[in-house]
């Protein structure tokens, strides 16, 4: 038998290669017409050099050369080009406009069906005035999407400045700022709300701004809303970043008039990378962005060239292929499907969460008559809504891959799935508690084993939750994943402890297990795919209604 390619890598046959050439040619002509010149950087980079620019993620493909230098296969093109500019381009050669087309590699779980190699088509503008650079590259992205004929495309913008300036004005500690930025980076707005509410010393206007800024979405009017929130929270006008947003609106006026340029501040992330405006390109029929970019002055500063504005973006070749109706393997596209022309698709969990979920959707004003008794139907259609009935553990996968636009499941399922999803509302039902337990007769044995072994052995159905807990307490853990009868692990001596869900504790008591620590409290959450949320107002409206219902239940 002839072996195939490694997982996440594939051959490209002539028909698809011709389609990629057509796309590449169109994009190249567009970038060249705007004065961008080609550059090429090495496939392998010195990891230590790149990490001076910013922290590197998703770069597992590494090797040592004969000089004992740790090299990395490039995970993107922006960092190598920033390294090139910092070391090779003099001040009198600025501004410089570069374009590129090259493959990059990133790690993806074998369980997610995503490619590990893909091709980026992008530009970098370095040394131009910041506001001019941001406007130029946004308009350039618009031109490229229009020339390609991408269906129903739009560009969604945000900025890291409002949130970072808000934290500078009100954060009680460095740890508070770190946690807030981490929650926003992870798109976990539910945990952000809980953390802000539990933090003493914040003024009401400061708490309100921290809750609302990452949720602001809409047309140019959201810029005024940000100013109002930050003004009330005591953030000086010059530090809010809203002047740059207004300048962007002015310089991209045709896009604004056409409804192609919108704002969404859930888009902000990578705070050690981006320093100003961030933007993404979206289109109907794809569960992820076609393009991503922004301003990243800090990267050049970290590489020894402070005070230089830098802005750029990269298009995904594979996602472009599929959204244009060509063969491709992005793993996130549904070719030929336009979100605006089909019913809103919601992933509904069966099992213990089903009844409460149906009641909640009815209270939110959605039709549920057929959903209450679906029989063996997997998809239930009600007027302008489609309910996709799935296991709670599978709901994140359906939304993450575009099989549904939004969904409901427990927080534990979202953690275990590990997809890039926006967690929007704590629905306050389906509560459960994760605990660490051990045999009562073996009290202290886990600590003794840890002392000589240097690790604790734990049985669980929930490896990611378990790893997060032990990372938090600073202990090394060996996880043995089981799919049932977790309690048997320590009883038969296979593990020291378990991490599992408990409600009444009856099963633990009957098996002579005692709780050692609490890990996590979970309840049902409403979540959405980032692309669907940012292009479909129906999801944002539903999130607001569900949030109001949850707030009423908490009174």
Steps between C-alpha positions, in 0.01 A plus 500: 500500500632845405501735798327837479608841625531580873185609678407857415716508186386406152585490133338754268399360162488698172135611508530648846847637427360690200229652719765607752699660218196701390439624852867576554525689172201721584632580846853561375379745233292683759787536747744601225262768371518661844880510498579192710822319411571127545722363775585147606615381840653162598281202573697451823560779750703527819238466773689717747514785247129485421408483869666835555212639296222323691401172657469223240201266507403202284860421401568135583712434189848568634850360459856564609759574233865392516582818695244406768268787403130429547327560166127518436291458189332838462149514652421823314670757274461821701766416758764403240432816301519710818835333570609580142401866535668536840829362372514586131300819430653837590302800617541683168340202318176541694212479443523159337217301346550126475281218370546127535353162411633202690403191700500500881449217748314486831400217728139383505351219704439179310145514635412825321564408137687821425799534263839562655647662187330784320596787274488867595468787253573825675652844528696698758522880504781622725604856580188683382303721739289269713152621409591523130646149508191349661269665249719400206515132587126479582418655162748264336331198657165629374640535148639146506173346620305695237735399215477135605122514496463373857127474577347734758836598645547750778781628720454510876725729706585539865784647702700392803533862618158545672545197724868552579441867582203403719716255693774761538243730661319258730688172547567430869799276422719355227336161561155649439614645166658169403184304579272744315719498189520122517121459509454740209776329302326165559160648398362394839279798579302302757804439721600862444166615643531273803855611572419870473194462723706315762775764511459756782590864463381562143270796453162418340589689181829312475328162542240597242768593248691176558180303440387692193809600298582144379133457402454817297410426139336687213551797273707813564269599786684255728798736503285758680382231743861415582577865566202523735597186691867595534421859590276386784774259613753783520714418196662813348376578149847490345558142619178332381601424141170631365666779300679236292170318445332818381790569266462148360128566438581822320768341281283197419178694443388302189525174696294648781230622262480157335466326836827315435682640805364428846632490854512224758713519812480130577758474221784635713769249603876434505576799721874431490487525120247759388521858620210677329234420245428133423285384211376182337339423165189281493264353243184293496542127520819483707538444872828691529660817367636521146755760603645631823723796576567811698759738639798347680752777581612321818647210303749726323573675827581167662732423208699819560316745271270701729281783379417345162138442403425162343175360364404211274273205433502147362240321288452125526534333160314187611202689636487717189490189283192361669309824536557558126357156420830330421639178642664553835550363849475781754281296734282802582311585179155402377520587131189646340329574832408859577419559866266785422291282270438203727341454843706571808651167602526426873671195655264373772636250757301186562506326835477676834526851351230451235185593695641816655646600163164470323331704774770767475473527122124539530544780756739665254220512243607213276252243366542164673175305443666234283819503707326387819438154358743450210471122491798365304553818301852637512408839354176673597384790284280770654423803282834683464695279744665159463580305816783249465458246781837373622676365806610786723865393458464530122334842487834690492619288207187569297532874555878502460478334158202703376234228538312741728526874558462498877411256774452409862703257712676480835814700567685170545419398141639830371822454696550143385428583134757780489354679196522872428144589604342807657354416841227757540246425774490297821152349482496402870362148467654156467738572786765245593811486714840355411701358789820315584442185705704213644432186710436589862722210607792643298506846653843656448615232256471729197729755666752229589493367145546851366801554725695206351344474155476873425154464352146409602302244299140592433213320327243718325265543205612861479872530416502871415316603816730275703814642338378857559442427867843347559666777302322747728624336821847440356516121511614257234222260401476174304148478361336167424188566294209265566148507356305361793530374861768759574480407869669166427833669417624555856296210644699244300826690550532620140498868597536713811190711449212582269363821352129465431157659522296460817151613591398331827824314576312173539717303257813625673376399845387157384851437364684638805630805313539842661525842338847654519442826312258686275604544139228689319131589508318477167166598356354521151632773272384656175783524250554580133752463223698825469430537128128436534470734800676783320302481176155389617301747710253225594760337725584825673131572556445153643799540732353823638162337562657202673715729712191692613322176591800371695528831685132485597546147635789620716301776670 
